[in-house]
Amino acid sequence: MYSEEEKVFIWLSQFNSASVKKYYKVLELYNSCIDFRSRFTKDCEKITKIIGKDAYIFLKDFDEQKLESFIQKTENQGIKIITYGSIDYPSKIKDTNQPPLVLYCKGDPSLFNSTCISIVGTRRISRYGRDVTEKFATALSDAGLTTVSGLADGIDSVAHQSTLNAGGKTIAVLGSGLNNIYPATNIGLAQKIIESGGLITSEYLPDEKPQTYYFPYRNRIIVGLSIGVLITEATEKSGSMHTKEYALEYGREVYAVPGRINDIYSVGCNKIIKNCQSAMVLSPADILDSLGLDFIENKRADIQTTMEESAILQLLDGGELLFDEIRRKSGYETRSLNTLLIRMEMLGLVKRLPGNYYAK
C-alpha cells in the first residue's frame, strides 16, 4: 500500500517531459503534497506557469483510477516503487540537486543504504581498461563496498560482472525503463544482478525507451548514491566527464586511473588528474586507504599452487605474455603448458587474452 503522499509523487512521475526541478518548485508553494493535489485544479494558472500547459493537461487527465491501475500493473511486473516521500528513499540522494521523484526498482532496494562506490568509464573499452576495472571492482567488492554503474557497454558492464564474480553486490542505474534494458545485450547481466541479490533501478517509467539525453542525466543518481566515483578509463568526451562534474558538485570523492599519454581512451582520466579534479589512484588500496577501509588481498592468494604454477605466475609478474614466450621462458613442452594454463585459468589464477596472451 502506498500513502497519499507517495501517490502524489507517482502521479507526477507519469509525465517526465516537465523537469524534476520544476515539479519541486511547484511543491515548494504548498504545505504538503496532499495540499498541492487538492488545489491542483484551482491553482491551474500558477502551476501551468511553472510546469507548462502540456504537463498540466496530462496530469489533470490522469485520474485516480488510472493511477491505481498503473501501480497495480507495475507491482505485478515485480517492480517496487520508491518515491521521494517513501521511508526507504535513499537519504544520500535527498541531499543532492534534483533528486528523482520516483525510483523504480527490481532486486534489493536495501542496497541504497549500503556504502556504495561508482565505477564508470568509456564504452569502447581497451584491454588495459578491462584489466584495471576488473582489478578495482573485485578489490572494492571484497572490502564490502557496493559498486554502482550504468549497465552500459564497456567499463560499466565489466564493473558489474567483476563484482558478481567476486560475490559482491552491485547496483545498475538505467537510462531507460526497467522493461527496456539498454543495451539489449545486457539483459542477461541485468537478470544476474537481480538474482545475485543486487539491484537495478531507474527514475523512468517501466516501459520508457532509452533516450540519448537520459543517460547523462541519470549519472546524477549514480553519483548521489556513492561516497566516491572511480573513473578507470575515459576518452576526453566520455559521458564519465559529466559524471565527474556531478561528483564535484555533490562533494563526492573523484578517483582516476592514469593511462598512457598517447592513448585516446585515457585522455579523459589523464586530463582530470592534470587539472587536479581527482585523486590519482594506482591500486585499489589507494581508494580504500582514503576511505579508512582495509585492503583485502585477492582471494586467489588462498589457492595452493604447484611449483610449476608458481613459476608461471612469477613469469607473469612482469605483465602479459604470449603463449610462445611463456613456453620459451619456462622450458615446458607445448602440450604440458597448455594443460597447465587451462587448469590455472579455471582456478582464476590467470586470464587468457585475445591473441593468445596470458596475464595474472
Legacy VTK file of the C-alpha trace (Angstrom):
# vtk DataFile Version 3.0
C-alpha trace
ASCII
DATASET POLYDATA
POINTS 360 float
0.000 0.000 0.000
1.184 3.493 -0.832
0.394 6.577 1.221
-1.411 9.528 -0.320
1.872 11.452 -0.347
3.630 8.646 -2.207
0.800 8.538 -4.739
1.324 12.227 -5.497
4.940 11.574 -6.468
3.958 8.542 -8.580
1.285 10.701 -10.255
3.833 13.427 -11.059
6.303 10.896 -12.456
3.845 9.957 -15.206
4.841 12.970 -17.280
8.625 13.284 -17.307
8.851 15.925 -20.047
8.472 18.512 -17.309
11.740 18.558 -15.373
12.114 17.279 -11.844
13.328 20.729 -10.866
10.034 22.298 -11.996
7.946 19.818 -10.029
9.877 20.526 -6.855
9.487 24.242 -7.489
5.697 23.767 -7.580
5.659 21.609 -4.443
7.547 24.295 -2.538
4.471 26.530 -2.894
2.376 24.205 -0.736
2.395 22.972 2.845
2.297 19.340 1.737
1.882 17.068 -1.290
-1.716 16.446 -0.239
-2.384 20.194 -0.144
-0.868 20.534 -3.617
-3.054 17.820 -5.140
-6.257 19.122 -3.542
-5.606 22.565 -5.016
-4.192 21.382 -8.344
-7.280 22.349 -10.378
-7.934 25.613 -8.525
-4.358 26.816 -8.981
-4.234 25.987 -12.686
-2.706 29.278 -13.828
0.015 29.357 -11.159
1.024 25.731 -11.720
0.912 25.984 -15.525
3.380 28.882 -15.450
5.932 26.590 -13.865
5.443 23.137 -15.419
3.907 24.167 -18.749
0.478 23.660 -20.299
1.132 20.173 -21.735
2.240 18.757 -18.381
-0.699 20.343 -16.590
-3.289 18.956 -19.027
-1.716 15.482 -18.951
-1.687 15.324 -15.154
-5.202 16.743 -14.934
-6.487 13.918 -17.148
-4.573 11.244 -15.232
-7.238 10.322 -12.676
-7.251 8.186 -9.543
-8.370 5.058 -11.377
-5.544 5.326 -13.914
-3.075 5.840 -11.076
-4.243 2.775 -9.164
-4.168 0.733 -12.366
-0.601 1.851 -13.098
0.558 0.960 -9.568
-1.050 -2.481 -9.764
0.439 -3.215 -13.188
3.897 -2.127 -12.027
3.784 -4.297 -8.919
2.604 -7.279 -10.978
5.799 -6.904 -13.026
7.868 -7.340 -9.863
8.803 -3.659 -9.742
8.856 -1.822 -6.418
8.120 1.921 -6.472
10.105 4.079 -4.060
9.132 7.745 -4.010
10.691 10.849 -2.523
8.043 10.552 0.177
8.803 6.882 0.964
10.518 5.926 4.193
13.073 3.821 2.280
14.018 6.543 -0.231
17.854 6.772 -0.215
18.854 9.648 2.074
22.127 10.157 0.185
20.186 11.292 -2.895
17.791 13.542 -0.979
20.646 15.918 -0.226
21.588 16.326 -3.892
20.309 18.716 -6.518
17.194 17.434 -8.341
16.613 14.095 -6.598
14.296 11.856 -8.657
10.601 11.929 -7.767
10.423 8.140 -8.056
12.830 5.215 -8.263
11.517 2.043 -9.874
13.380 -0.976 -8.510
13.953 -4.654 -9.232
16.074 -6.535 -6.740
17.094 -5.487 -3.254
16.404 -1.771 -2.567
18.051 -2.044 0.868
21.337 -1.691 -1.045
20.523 2.019 -1.299
21.565 2.211 2.349
24.860 0.336 1.888
28.226 2.017 1.367
28.477 2.466 -2.399
31.206 3.469 -4.820
30.638 4.225 -8.503
32.821 2.757 -11.236
32.383 4.409 -14.631
34.222 4.933 -17.887
34.263 4.540 -21.629
32.007 2.225 -23.603
34.833 1.452 -26.048
36.963 -0.346 -23.518
40.567 -1.385 -24.153
42.306 -4.431 -22.740
44.015 -2.140 -20.219
40.683 -0.641 -19.173
39.168 -4.089 -18.764
42.049 -5.351 -16.612
42.074 -2.230 -14.421
38.302 -2.260 -13.950
38.274 -5.953 -13.041
41.053 -5.401 -10.523
39.434 -2.408 -8.810
35.865 -3.764 -8.846
36.999 -7.070 -7.356
39.038 -5.484 -4.563
36.416 -2.857 -3.689
33.756 -5.581 -3.539
35.965 -7.746 -1.344
36.260 -4.768 1.013
32.467 -4.746 1.419
31.570 -1.853 -0.868
28.560 -1.962 -3.184
29.553 -0.976 -6.714
27.302 1.311 -8.752
27.363 1.786 -12.517
25.087 2.333 -15.501
24.833 -1.096 -17.217
26.282 0.381 -20.409
28.757 -1.438 -22.649
32.427 -1.255 -21.716
33.544 -0.202 -18.243
30.027 -0.362 -16.742
29.467 -3.964 -17.805
32.901 -5.075 -16.622
32.399 -3.357 -13.250
29.051 -5.096 -12.702
30.260 -8.513 -13.895
33.516 -8.363 -11.907
31.547 -7.530 -8.773
29.288 -10.541 -9.363
32.321 -12.762 -9.989
33.744 -11.620 -6.655
30.490 -12.456 -4.869
29.732 -8.791 -4.200
26.659 -6.593 -4.584
26.121 -4.116 -7.401
23.522 -1.511 -8.397
22.752 -0.677 -12.040
21.147 2.721 -12.700
19.422 2.719 -16.088
18.859 5.443 -18.658
15.618 3.739 -19.693
12.683 1.934 -18.090
13.251 -1.390 -16.335
11.262 -3.178 -19.058
13.557 -1.775 -21.743
17.071 -2.790 -20.714
19.665 -0.987 -22.831
21.762 -2.223 -24.459
19.703 -5.352 -25.109
22.891 -7.426 -24.940
22.938 -6.710 -21.202
19.508 -8.170 -20.441
21.212 -11.314 -19.160
23.612 -9.278 -16.995
20.692 -7.324 -15.517
18.983 -10.598 -14.585
22.176 -11.904 -12.980
22.424 -8.735 -10.897
18.892 -9.246 -9.584
19.348 -12.981 -8.952
22.581 -12.353 -7.032
20.841 -10.014 -4.586
21.786 -6.828 -6.403
19.553 -4.051 -7.714
18.590 -2.411 -10.987
16.816 0.932 -10.747
15.550 3.813 -12.879
13.621 7.037 -12.461
11.916 6.452 -15.818
8.572 4.727 -16.307
8.997 0.926 -16.670
8.128 0.879 -20.377
10.134 4.018 -21.237
12.548 3.564 -24.134
16.120 4.884 -23.867
16.736 8.444 -24.985
20.159 9.978 -25.612
19.725 12.721 -23.017
18.521 10.288 -20.332
21.991 8.793 -19.874
23.987 11.865 -18.784
21.052 12.948 -16.593
20.821 9.589 -14.792
24.511 9.955 -13.869
23.475 12.281 -11.035
21.789 9.264 -9.409
24.889 7.100 -9.822
26.935 9.805 -8.106
24.298 10.600 -5.498
24.252 7.025 -4.211
28.025 6.879 -3.805
30.702 8.101 -1.446
33.080 8.358 -4.377
33.410 7.942 -8.140
36.154 5.895 -9.800
36.904 6.521 -13.472
39.046 3.675 -14.771
39.296 4.637 -18.451
37.703 7.529 -20.347
38.086 9.485 -23.551
38.048 13.266 -23.446
34.372 13.412 -24.467
33.253 10.394 -22.462
29.995 10.551 -20.515
32.181 9.970 -17.477
33.145 13.627 -17.709
29.520 14.508 -16.904
29.629 12.086 -14.008
32.774 13.777 -12.731
31.021 17.163 -12.794
28.148 15.816 -10.696
30.669 14.361 -8.248
32.406 17.710 -7.840
29.041 19.466 -7.437
27.842 16.975 -4.814
31.102 16.935 -2.890
31.938 13.310 -3.673
35.486 11.979 -3.946
36.743 11.516 -7.505
39.381 8.898 -8.319
41.002 8.384 -11.710
43.345 5.728 -13.060
46.066 7.199 -15.289
46.867 5.779 -18.707
49.461 6.219 -21.447
49.734 9.788 -22.696
49.209 8.731 -26.329
46.171 6.547 -25.616
42.892 8.232 -26.656
40.960 6.040 -24.221
42.861 7.506 -21.265
42.818 11.177 -22.285
39.832 11.893 -20.041
41.409 10.345 -16.942
44.780 11.957 -17.584
43.153 15.343 -18.102
41.183 15.410 -14.856
44.293 14.267 -12.969
46.305 17.047 -14.616
43.609 19.592 -13.701
43.669 18.395 -10.076
39.984 17.423 -10.262
40.598 13.934 -8.924
42.951 11.815 -6.892
45.245 9.649 -8.996
44.941 6.018 -7.926
47.365 3.264 -8.874
45.773 0.450 -6.907
42.529 -0.319 -5.026
44.461 0.187 -1.794
44.755 3.904 -2.634
40.969 4.260 -2.574
40.444 2.069 0.472
43.128 3.951 2.417
41.414 7.263 1.689
38.117 5.786 2.936
39.684 4.262 6.042
38.986 0.707 4.884
41.273 -2.329 4.891
42.620 -3.729 1.659
41.900 -7.439 1.302
44.381 -9.387 -0.764
42.937 -11.154 -3.782
41.190 -14.393 -2.838
43.470 -16.213 -5.305
46.167 -15.985 -2.622
44.327 -18.750 -0.720
44.752 -21.206 -3.575
47.597 -23.669 -3.114
49.719 -23.611 -6.254
52.124 -26.240 -7.552
55.772 -25.472 -8.224
55.020 -25.295 -11.962
52.077 -22.913 -11.441
54.162 -20.677 -9.180
56.831 -20.483 -11.870
54.234 -19.351 -14.442
52.821 -16.733 -12.075
56.331 -15.408 -11.460
56.851 -15.024 -15.212
53.571 -13.069 -15.479
54.576 -10.667 -12.697
56.159 -8.544 -15.389
52.928 -8.294 -17.400
51.072 -10.234 -20.062
52.963 -12.723 -22.214
52.301 -14.662 -25.390
51.897 -18.417 -25.030
55.105 -18.947 -27.022
57.001 -16.561 -24.721
55.830 -18.467 -21.656
56.844 -21.749 -23.278
60.290 -20.419 -24.184
60.980 -18.874 -20.770
59.580 -21.764 -18.741
61.023 -24.577 -20.820
57.748 -26.546 -20.636
56.585 -28.571 -23.632
53.642 -27.124 -25.578
51.172 -29.839 -24.562
52.110 -29.747 -20.867
51.999 -25.925 -20.781
48.596 -25.844 -22.458
47.175 -28.251 -19.856
48.768 -26.226 -17.064
47.365 -22.913 -18.292
43.858 -24.360 -18.736
43.881 -25.503 -15.097
45.216 -22.138 -13.902
42.535 -20.325 -15.894
39.821 -22.476 -14.305
41.186 -21.630 -10.853
41.199 -17.924 -11.682
44.982 -17.705 -11.395
45.469 -16.467 -14.958
43.377 -14.962 -17.743
43.600 -15.806 -21.393
43.515 -12.659 -23.519
42.907 -12.108 -27.240
45.881 -13.006 -29.432
46.863 -15.982 -27.218
48.256 -13.703 -24.495
48.070 -14.591 -20.807
48.033 -12.375 -17.727
47.504 -12.680 -13.974
LINES 1 361
360 0 1 2 3 4 5 6 7 8 9 10 11 12 13 14 15 16 17 18 19 20 21 22 23 24 25 26 27 28 29 30 31 32 33 34 35 36 37 38 39 40 41 42 43 44 45 46 47 48 49 50 51 52 53 54 55 56 57 58 59 60 61 62 63 64 65 66 67 68 69 70 71 72 73 74 75 76 77 78 79 80 81 82 83 84 85 86 87 88 89 90 91 92 93 94 95 96 97 98 99 100 101 102 103 104 105 106 107 108 109 110 111 112 113 114 115 116 117 118 119 120 121 122 123 124 125 126 127 128 129 130 131 132 133 134 135 136 137 138 139 140 141 142 143 144 145 146 147 148 149 150 151 152 153 154 155 156 157 158 159 160 161 162 163 164 165 166 167 168 169 170 171 172 173 174 175 176 177 178 179 180 181 182 183 184 185 186 187 188 189 190 191 192 193 194 195 196 197 198 199 200 201 202 203 204 205 206 207 208 209 210 211 212 213 214 215 216 217 218 219 220 221 222 223 224 225 226 227 228 229 230 231 232 233 234 235 236 237 238 239 240 241 242 243 244 245 246 247 248 249 250 251 252 253 254 255 256 257 258 259 260 261 262 263 264 265 266 267 268 269 270 271 272 273 274 275 276 277 278 279 280 281 282 283 284 285 286 287 288 289 290 291 292 293 294 295 296 297 298 299 300 301 302 303 304 305 306 307 308 309 310 311 312 313 314 315 316 317 318 319 320 321 322 323 324 325 326 327 328 329 330 331 332 333 334 335 336 337 338 339 340 341 342 343 344 345 346 347 348 349 350 351 352 353 354 355 356 357 358 359
